[in-house]
Amino acid sequence: MGERLVLAAGEPTWLAGPWRRRCVLLVVFVLATLVGRSAQADGAHLAIFWPASAVGLLWLAGSPGRAARLLDALLLVAATVVLRLLTGMPVGEATALALSAAVQALAGAWTHRFLQPEGFRLATVAHLRSLALSSVAGAVVSAPLAGAAFVLADVDAGLALLQWTLRTSVSTFVLLAVVLRTGERRPDAPGRSAPLLERVAQAVAFAAVYLLVFWVYAGHAITFLVLLVAVWVALRRTTTLATAHVGVVAAVVVLATWSGGGPWHDLSPDLQAVCAEAFIGTLGFITLVLALYRDEGVDQAARAAAAHAEAARQADLLGAVFGSISDAVCVFDARGDSLLRNPAAERLLGGHGPTARSDWRTRLDFRRPDGSPFADGELPVVRALAGEDVEQEDLLLLSPSHPGGVLLSVSAHPLPRADGAVWSGGAVAAFHDVSEVRAAAEEVARAHDLLSSVLTAATEHAIIAVDTAGTVNVFNEGAERMLGWSAAEVLGLDGALLHDPAQLRETAAALDVDVRDVFRRAAELGPSTSRMTYVRKDGSTLPVSLTTSPMHDGEGRLVGLIGMATDVSELENSEALLRVAVDTAPVGIALVAVAGPDAGRLLRVNRALARFTARAEEELLAGGFADLVADGERPEVGELFADVLAGAVAEQTVEVRLAAADGRVLDAEVSAALVQLQGADPLLLCLVEDVTERRAVQAELHHRALHDALTGLANRTLFLDRLEHAVAASSRGPEGVGVLYVDLDGFKAVNDTAGHQAGDELLVQVARLLSGCVRPGDTVARLGGDEFAVVCAGASAEADLVVIGQRILDALAAPLRVRGHDAVVGASIGARWCPGDPATPVRVEQVVRDADEAMYEAKRAGKGRVVVHRGDGGTVVSAGASQVNTGY
């Protein structure tokens, strides 16, 4: 596929770095797979919507090179296989589906790059076509591998392949359309603005249409109403809003179909999914085609208007430029009659409007600079009419407005021949008044005198100039006073004499030139200011701030370098400026002694550190850095910053807990660097940043990643982690580990009757009941929907699991009060117990799979019971209350 394919807007900075990018996309792919799995209706073989196909395509499309793409494809395959195996899918079927996902992503990315090499965008109909074809291509190419998985799963391969192709292509198309349009840099074509009341009414009307089509009158032939809404949005609102509407419709269709509603609820679950996917794809394509065609029409009209305005602007600009030219410019036709003159020509040559060639002599008298007359054939304009280019020829003009004469430099050029053009074969001439050059020369002389006066008066600054070879040619009185040399002693010598030799060599190395060419190279680089060191006549050195500028002659040639130096050895306000900078810094700053009897003592602190620790500056300066660290964590400075003090690193950052005077304990990051002041012991410069709030936010995010957002229970990730730890612990001791797989009976009826909010409230109450039925050391998790699981660490026998399971059934026997009504739900519970036997390894996936299988056996046996899977050849044993171990 060549180079990687990226979004036209560029890759986000949070994806910088190949492994960071892989980790982020792997997490997004796993989440997209889990979301897709949740969209699988009861009885259907495939999920209705599969966002992982779009994520996979973007992932492999952005891989930088073949090797990285291969690695990313393997990661995608591995992630898909693991996720499939965790849901109980056989290895062969999981592998086939994983390979089909990788092939779909590769084929879709290659197709999109072939059709749209500039990257992923959605701004035109051509972009939409590329997106649609690449989505379909990926689905079609990967279909054979998906078909192999369906054959292994012993399902209707024909219907499953149709659903696979539709689901993959539609999911990829819709999700990428929403993502690409959201990130599109090109502004939307303006849609019609409407009052707030009208927008609210439209939103209510759209919601009513969705409610009628997908819920109230589901099954009636009114699905076309959604298409009318989509067309209205595409034609009356912005393309981004139309794209968002497609995403909303897709979500509504998926939700309605998944919950057993929608226009196709009378069909089988697989046929419902096929109809829903076909509807989403058709509506999305029609909506975006209409919106983008409308945008292109608006763009064309805007471009035409812009072109017309630009032409008018260019004409105005040309007229303005022609009128603002300070030189006199005249355009002549082939006969020599003037066609056009700018205002400067009107002022210089006199008269107004065009002038015939026959009037030249009567109105103007052109002579040579010495006053002798021109022959007609020698005039610059006449020569240009004959085809000659005349450059800067001087002549003297005598006219009524300039009786004393004005010296002009004339340039004249022939114009090309063009059929029908009035200027064809003519000439253009520019007249420049050079009489001002004399005044300019006098001004230069005065400026030279002024410069000499400035050089003499600048006694507090050293002004030194050298030519390109480095020879000193200007050395003012300030330089004499500063360096001890007289101008007579220095003029004509090499300027390197005045500079520190070592510093001059460093400068030459930085400029990549020989020391002899330092001044020439510095002049070529233009003006600059730097810190330099001069050498006085007595051999002592002087630090200066040196500002240099190149010098040019009258023709613009570089002739040398002039510099003005200021003595910076004594900066009386340096301490005050440093104190202001330190005190106003937003982070805490401290200077800490690292040697001698004061080692670890705070020598200087700023206001931010005093504010962090709720202490006065005087209190801080009376103690050491260790006094700021929370009790029990008081390492010495030498221990805390050992690496930077040993010179192993230039800067070291450590995390410490600081105790504030008001009782708060702060999380802080301290960055330390060693500072060596001239003539003094080294000090440790510490920058202290309060990161308490940041740590709290990170902890909250970590908790959310491992817990179910609705119930607060552990999610599948934390459940599997706790189970792995329990299995590992059981292999080292006599006790075993057990898993209970709990699926609610009757939850769907409550959810469908009372609504999703009531269902969510019911799930929260069930979670609370489950947590009360287990030991403190056990883990209760919600795996999704109405499925829960319990990790029973340290269970000694199957009977212990039966006790907990029966306890759960008893707890669910009583009605639960939900939104003012009593709701009754039961549970079917599958159990799997594994003894603590180091010689018999336990596979976590198999334990979960066995418990899940036992749960389904409980449902088939009549629900409301606990079934134990013993793992020996799949034997399932029904367990009753008589097996309760009351000692557990």
N, C-alpha and C positions, 0 to 999 in steps of 0.2 A: 504493500500500500504506500510505500515511500515515507515521506515525513508525516508526522502526526497531524491529525485533523483536529482543530480547536474551534471554540466559539469565536465568531468574528470580533466580539468585544474584548477578546484576550482572556487569558486564564486568570482566575482570581488569585489574589495573593495568598489566601489561606490554603491554596493547593500547591504552593511553592515547595519544591523538593519531591523527588520521585517516591520516596517511601511514605512521606506524609500524605501525598496524593493517593497512594495505594490504600493506606489505612482509612482515610476519609471515605473513599469510594467503596471500599469493602464494607464499611459500616452502613453506608447508604444503600448498597446492594442488598445486604442482609435485611435491613429494615423494609426495603421495598418488597422483598420476597415474603416477609411476614405479613405485610399489608395485603399482598396479593393472596396469600393463603387464607386470610380472614374473609376474602370476598368469594369464597367457594360455598355455593348454596348446598343445602342438604340433598344428598342423592346425586349431585353432579360430579362428573369425573374431573373437571377442570374448573379453576376459578374464573369468574366472569371478567375480571380486569387484572392485568399482570404488569404493574409498573416496573418490575425488575428488568423487563426486556429493554425499556428505554434507558435505564441506568447502565445496563451492560453495554449497550451500543455506544453511549457517550464515554464510558470507561475505556473501551478498546480503541475508540476513535482518537482519543487524546494520548495514547501511549507513544512515547518518543522513540520510534525505531522498532525494527523487527524483534530484536532480542527482548526489549521491554514489553512489546505487545504479546510475545509468546509467554513471558512470565505472568503478565496480567491475565491472559486467557486461562493459564493453569490455575491461578488464584480464583478466577471466576468459576471454573469447573469444580475446584475443590470445595469452595463455599457452597455451591449448589448441591453437590453430593452430600456434604455434611448435613445441610439443612433438610434434605429429603430423607436421609437416614434417621435423623432425629424425630421425624414425623412417622417413622415406622415403615417407610417404603423399602422394598427389596433393593439390593445393591445393583443388580443389572438394570432395573428400571430407573433408579436414581442416576446411574452413570449415563444412560442414554439421554435422559432429560437434561443433564448437566452439559453434555457435549452439544446437544441441540441449542442450548442457550448460548454457548460460546460461538457456534457457527452462525447463529442468528445475529449476534453482535458484530462479528467480523464481516459478514456479508452485507449487513446494513451500512456499516461504516464505509466499506469499500465502494458500495453503490453511491452513497452520498458524496464521497470525494470525487468520484468519476463525474457525477452530474453537477456538482457545485464545489469546485476546487478551493474557492476562497474561504470556506469554513461554514460552520453552522450559523444560519441566519433565517429570519422569517420576516421579510420586508416586502417581497414581491410575489406574484403568482408563480414565477419560475422557482423561487425558493420553496413555495408550497409543493410544487410538483416534485422537486428533488426529495423533499421530506417524505411525501406520500410513497414515491417509488422505492426509496431506500427502506421504508418501514415494511412494505409488501415484500420486497426482495429478501430481506432478512428472514421473514416468516416463511416464505416459500422454500428457500434454500434449506432451512433447518427442519422442514416438515418431515423428510424421510427419517431422520434420526428420532424425531418425536414419535413417528409411526412405529418405530421399533419398540419404543417404551410402551406404547399402547398395546402392541401385540404381547409383550411380556406381561402386561397387567391384565390381559384377557378381557379387554373391553372392545366395544364397537369401534374399530380403527377408522372407518370412513367418517362417521360423525365426529369422532374425537379429533381427526386430522382437520376437518372443516373448522371445528371450534378452535383448535390450536392456531391455525392460520389466521382466522379472524381476530381471535383474542390478542395474539402477539402483534399483528400489524396495526390494529386499532389502538391498543394500549400504547405502543411506541409512538404512533402518529399523534395521538391526542396529548400525551404527557409532554413530548418534546415540543409540540406546538405551543403549549402553555408556557413551558420554561423559556423557549427561545423568544417568544413575543414579549414576555415579561422583561427579559434582559436586552431587548432590541434598543440600540442607541438611536435609531432613526425615529424622529418624532411622529406621532400619529397624525393622520389627516384630521382636521377639526370636525367633530361630530356636532349635531344640533344640541345647543344648550337648552335646558328646560327648567321651569321653576321647580322649587323643592316639592311642592304639593303634587305637581304632575309626575315627578320622578317617583314619589311614594306610591301614587296611584298605579303607575306602571309596574312597580315591584310587586304590589298586591295582586295585580292582574296576572302577572307571570306566575306567582306562587299558586294562584287559584288554578291556572292551567295545569301546572305540574300536579297539583293535588287531584284534580279531576281525572287526568290521563292515567296517572300511575297508582292511584289509590281508590278514589271514590267510584269511578266508572272504569276500573281496570278490566280489560277484556273487551270493551266496546271499541268500535272503529273510529276513535277520535284522536289517535296518536298524531295525526297530521297537524293538530293544533300546536304541538311543540315546534314543528318545522316553521309554521307561520311566525311564532315568536322569535325563532332563531334568525329568520330572514329579516324581520323588522329590526332586530338588534344589529345585524350585519350592515344594513343600509342606513340606519339612523344614528348609530353610535360609533365610537372609535374602534379600530381593529383590535386594540388590546382588550377593550371591554368585551368585544365579540368573542375573542379567544377565551377570556375568562368565563364567558357564558357557556361556551362549549364544555369547559371543565366542570361547570356546575351541572349541566345537563348529564354529563357522563356520570358524575357522582350520584345524581338522583336516580338515573336508570339502574346503575349497579346496586344501589341501596334497595330500590323497589324490587328488583329481580331477586336479590339475595334473600330478602325477607319474605318471599313468596307472593309478592304483589306484582304490579305492573301489567301492561297490556297482554303479556303472553303467559299469565299464570296458569292457564289451562293446559299448557304444553308440558312435556317432560322437562326436568331440570336442565338437561343438556341442550334441548331445543330452545328453552328460554334463554340460555346463555348465548346461543348463536344469534337469535333474533335481537337480543340486547346489544351485542357487539356490532352487528350489521347496522342497527339503528344509530348507534353512537358514531361509527365511522362515516356513514352517509351524511348525517346532520353536521358533523364537524367539518367534513370536506366542503359541503355546500356553503356553510356559513363563512369559512375562511376564504373560499374562492370569491364570493360576493364582496366581502370586506376588502380584500386585497385588490380586486379589479376596481372597486370604487376609489381606493387610495391612489392607484396608478392613474386613474382619470384625473383626480384632483392634482396629482403631481405634474401631469402633462400640462394642465391648464396653468398651474403655478409657474412651471418652467417657461411657458410661452409668455406669460405676463412678465416674468423676470427678465427674459431675453429682450422684450420690447423696452422695458424700463432700463436695462443695461445699455441698449443701443442709444436711447435718449441720453442716458448719463454720460456715455462715451462721447456723444456729440457735444454735450454741454462742456465736458471736461476738455475736449480738443479745442473748443472755442475759448475756454478759460485759459488753457495753457498758451494758446497762440496769442491771446490778448495780454498775458502776463509776462511774456518774454521781454526781458529788458533790452535786448538788441533789436535793432530795426530789421524786420523781415519783409521782403516783397516777393510776390509771385508774378511772373511775366508769361504772356502767351508767346507763340512762335514768332509773332511780328515784333515783339518787344514792348507791347502795351502792358501796363501793369494791371493785373486782375484783382490782387488782394494785397492790402498792407495792414500791418498790425498797428496799434496805437503808438508804439515807440517810433515806427516809421513815419507816421503822420506828424509826430512832434519833431523828428530829426530832419525830414525832407521837406516838411511844409505842405500845405494843401490838404484837401480831404477827398477821399474816393480815388478811383483808378486814374492813372495818368497815361496819355498816349506817348509813344516813343518820340513823336515829332515835337513834344513839349519839353523834352529833356533840357535842351540847350537854353530855352527861354526861361525856365524856372530854376535850373540847377547848373552849377559850373564845377565840374570835376577836374582837378589838377593833380599833378604829381606832388609828393610831399615837399619837393623843393620849390613848388609854385609853377613849374612849367606845365603847359597844357597837354592833355591826352588827345591822341587821335581817336576817332570814333571806333575804329576796329580794335583798339587796344583796351577799351573799357572792359572791366571784368564781366559785366552783364552781357555785353556783346559777344565776348569770347565763350561764355557759357551757352549762349544761344547757338553758337557754332559747334557745340559738343565738347568743349574743354572744361575740365574741373579746375577752378581757381581757388587756391587756399591762402587766406590771410595776406592779401596784397594791400599795401597802404596807399591811400589817396587822400587828397585835401578837398573838402567840400566848401564851396563859397555859395551862399544863398542869402535871400533877404532876411531870413531869421538868424543866419550866422555870417554876417558881413565880414567878420574878422577871420573866418575859416575855422573848420573843425577837422582834426585829423581822425580818419576812419580806417579800420582794418576790414577789408571786404573779402567774403568768401562767396563764390557763386558756383552753382552746379546745374547741369542740364537735367530736365525732367524727361521721363520716358514718353514714348508715343503710345497713345491709347485712343482707339476709335471713338469718336463722339465726345471726347473730353475737351473742354475749352482750354485746358492747360497743356494739351498734347504737344510735345516738341518745344515747350517753353523752358523757363529756368526759374530757379529760386535763389535769392541773394540775401545775405545777412550782413548788416553794416554795424560794426562795433566801434563805439567812440573810444579811442585810445588816448585821447587828450588827458583823460584822468590818470593815465599811467604816470605822467610826469608828477602830478600831485601825489600819487601814491609813492613815488620814489622819494619825494620830499618827506612824506609821512614816515617812510622807513628810516630815513635819516634821523628824524625826530625821535622815533621809537628806539633807535640805537642809542641816542643820547639818554633817553629815559631809562633804558636798560642799564646803562652804565651807572646812572644815578642810583637805581635800585640795588645794584650789586654793591655799591659803596655804602648805601644806607643799611643794608641787611647785616648788621654787625652781630646779631644773635644767631644767625644761620650761616652755615658753610655752603656756599654755592660754587660748585666745581663742574667744569665742562671738559670733556675729552672728545677727540675725534674718533673715527671708527677703529683706528689703530691703537687707541688708548692713550694718546699723547695729550697732556693737560694744556688747554688753551684759555681757560677762564679760572681764576682763583681769587675770590673776593676778599674783602677785609675781614668778614666774619670767619672765613676759612683760616686766615692768618692768625686771628686771635684764638680760634678753637684748637688749631693743630701746631702752632708755634713756627710754622714755615712762613717765609715771605713769598709774595707772588713771584718775585724775580728768581728765587731759588727753585721754584716748582715748575713754572711755565716751560714747556718744551720737554719735560721729563715724562717717564711712564707713570700713568695713574696708579698702577699696581703698588707703587711706593707708599701710597697712602692707606692701603688696606692690609688687614691681617692676612699673612700668606696662607695659613691653614684654611681660613674661611674662604679665601679666594679660590683655593683648590677645590673645596667642597662645592662652591657655586659653579665652578667650571664643570665638575663631574655631574652636577644636577642638570646643567644645560647641555651636557654631552658635547662639550667643545674643549679646545685647548685653552690654557690659562691666558694666552695672548689674545684670544678671540672673545673673552668674556664680555668686554664692553660693546663690541660690535653686535654680539648676539643679544645682549640686554636691550640695545637700542631697537633691534628688529622686533623684539617681543612687545614693544610699546610701553606706555606708562605703567609704573608699579611702585609699591611702597613695601619696604622690608626692613628688618632689623639687621644692621651691619656693625662692624667694628673697625674704626679708623686707628691708625698708628701715628702718634705725635712725633715731632722732631726728636724729642728726648727718649723715644722708644716706648713710652707708656701707651696704653690702649684706651680707647674711648668708645663706649657703645652709643650708637646714634640710630635715629629713625631716618632712613634715606628714601626720598621720593625722587624717582628718575623719570625723564621724558626724552624721547628721541628728538633730534634737531634735523631740520631739512633746509635745503637751499631754496632759492626762488623757483626752481624748476621741480621741486618736490623730491629731490634726491636726498637720501639719508647721508648726513655728514657727521653725525656724532651723537653724544649723549650728555645731557645736563642733569645734575643732581643737586637737591637741596637737603642738607643734613641738619637734624636737630639733636642737641645733646639730651639724652634720656637717662643719664647716670643718676640724676637726682630728681625723682618725681615726688614732690612734697605731698601730694594728695593720694599716693598709691594705697596707703593704709586705710584711709577713709573709703575709697572706692571699693577695696576688697571687703571691708566690713559691710558695706551696703549690699554688695552682691551676695555675701554669705547669709546675712540676716533676712534678705527677701527671698531666698531660695525656697521652693515649695517642699523640699525634702530636708530631713534632719542632717546637719553637718557637724562633725566633731573632729578636732585634732587631738590625737592621743599620743602621749609619750611612750616610746618603746624601749628606751634604754635608761640605765642609771636608776637611782632611788625612786624616781617619779614614774617608772614604767607602769603603764596601764592607767595613768592619771589623765583626766580630761583637761586639756590646756585651753581649748576654745570650743564653744558651742554656739549654735544659732537659735533663732526664735522658734523655728519649726520643731527642733528637737525638744525644746522646753515645752512647747504646746503638746507634742505627742505624749510626753511623760508626765505632764501636769506638775512640773517642777520649775522653780525659778532658775535663771541662769547661774546665780550665785550658788545655789544648792548643787547644781550639776558640777560646777567647777571645783567644788569642795571635795568631790569624790572621784571614783574611777569608773571606767567603763563596766567593770564587773558588777558595780552597784546597781546598774540599770537592768541587769538580767534577772528574770524571775527566780524566786527561791528554789533551790535545788538544782539550778542550771547556771552556775557561776564559774565558768572556765576563765582562766587567765587569758589576756590578750595574746600572749605568745603561743598558747595552744589553739586559740580560736582562729588566728590568722597566721598559722605556721608557714604555709606555702608562700605567701607574699613576703613575709619577713625573711624567709630563706632565699628569696630571689628566684624561686622556681616559676612563679607567674608574676606578671606585672600588676594584675588586679585579681582580687579574690572576693567572691560573694558567698555569704553564709546566711543561714536562717536562724534567728534566735527569738526567744520570747522575752519581751521587756515588761517590767512591772511598773505601771504608772503610780504616781503618788495617791491617786484617788481610788486605788484598788483594782483598776482594770488591768488585764494582762493582754498585751498586744503581740500579734505576730508581726515580725519585722524582717526585712531583707537588708543586710548590711554589706555594702560594697566597699572594700578597703584597698587603698593603694599607698605605697611607700613614697614619702616626699622628702627629698634631701635638699635642705636649704643651705645656702653658702655659709660656711663657717659655723654651722650648728649641727646638733645631733639629728639623725633622721626622725621623722614623725610619721604617724599613720593617719591618713586622711580617710575618714569614714563617712559614707553617705547612707543615711538610715531612712528607709521607706516603710511606712505603716501599711501592711498588706492584710490586715485583719479582715476587712470586708471582702477582699478578693478571695481569701481562703474560705470564708463562709459560703460565698457563692459557688466555689468549686465543690465544696462538700455537698451542697444542695443538689448540684447537677449530678454528682456521683450517685447520690441516693435515688434520684429520679431515673437514672439509667438502669438501676437494679430492682426497681419496685414498680408495681402496677399502679398507674395513675389514678384509677378509680377506687380501688379497695385499700391501697397501701401495703398489700401483701407483696411477698417476693415475686418477681416475674420469672419467666422461663429461664433466663440467663442465670439469675441468682439461684434458682431451684437446682439446675444442673450442677452448678458450682458446689452448693451445699451437699448434694448427693455424692459427688465425686469425693469430697472430703470425708463424708461418713463412710463410704466404701473403703477408702484408704485406711481410716481408723479401725474399721472392723477387721481388716486383714492383719492388724497387729495385736488384736486382743480376742477374748473369748466371745464377746457379744457380737450379734449380727446387726444388720441394717434392713429396714423395710420401707416400702413405698406404697402409699394409698393413692389411687387414681379415682377422683370423685367427679361424677357428671350428674348435674341436677336433672331431676325428672319433673316435667310440667313447667319448666321455666319459660319455654317458648310461648305457651298459652298465656302466661301472665304478661310477657313482653308484648305479644301481639294485641292483647285485649286492653291493657292499661297503658301501653306506650313504652317507649325506650327509657324515659326518665324513671318510670316506676320500676322497670327492669333493672336499671342501674342501682336504684335504692335497695331493691331486693338483694342484688349481688353484694352490696356493702353489708347488709345484715347477715347474710350467709357467711361472709368472710369473718365477721365478728364471732359468729357461732362456732365456726371451724377452729378459730384460734383458741376458743375456750375449751375445746374438746381434746387438746393435745397437751403434752408436757412442755415446760418452758424451753427445753433444749431441742424440740422438734421444729421443723420449718414448714409453714403453710404457704403455698404459692397458688397464684391464679395463672393458669397457662393460656387462657384466652376464652372469650365467650362465657359459658357457664361451666367450664372445666376447671377443676382445682386439683391440687396434688399435695401430699404430705410426705416429708422425709422424716422417718422415725429412726433417729440414730440411737443405737444401743438396744434395739429390740431383741429380746432373747428367744422369741419363738413366734410362730404364726399366730398363736392365740392372742399375743399382745396386739397384733394388728387388728384382729377381729374385735377386740375390746374397743379399740379406738373407733373402728368403723361403726360398730353398733352404737357407740356413744354419739357419733355424728348423726346416725339415723334417728336416734331418740330425740336429739336436739331439733332436728328438722320436722319432727312429727307435729309439733304445735304450729298453728297458723302464725304467719308473720304479718304485722300491721304495715301496710304499704299504701301511702297516700290516701288514708282514710278507709281502706278496705283490707279485709283479711285475705292473704295469699297463702296457698298451701302448695309446697313443693316437697319433693322427696329427693332421693339420690340413689344412684347405682354406683357401687364402690368395688373397684378391683384392687387386690392386694398382692404384693410379691415380697417375700421375706428371703434374705440371703444370710446364711450362717457366717460367722467370723472364722473363715478357714484360709490361712495363708497359702495352702497348697491348691486351693480352687480359686483362680482369679475370677473376678466379677466384672462384667462389662456393663457400664452405666446405661448405655443405650438399650441393652437387652432387658435390664430390670424395668425400665420405663415401658418398653414395648410389652413385656409380660403383664404388667399392671394394667395397661390400656386394654389388652386383650381380655383380661379377667373382668374389667369393667363392662365391656360389650357383652360378655357372657352373662353378667348380672342383669343387664337390660333384657337380653333374650330370655332369661329365666323368669321374668316377671317384674323386674325392677324392685327397688326398695330393699336391697339385700347386699351382703358382702360376699364376694367370691374371691378365693385365694388361688393364685396360680403357683404351682409348686416347681415349675421349671423343668420337670423331668419329662421330656418329650412333649411338652405342651399340655400336660394334664391339668385340668381345671377342677377344683374342688369347691363346692358351695359350703360356706361356713355360716353357722347360725349362732344365736345368742348362747346356746348351751356350751359353746367352746370358750366362753369368756374367762380370761385369766384375771381373777379379782385382785391378784397381787401386783398387777402392772400399774 
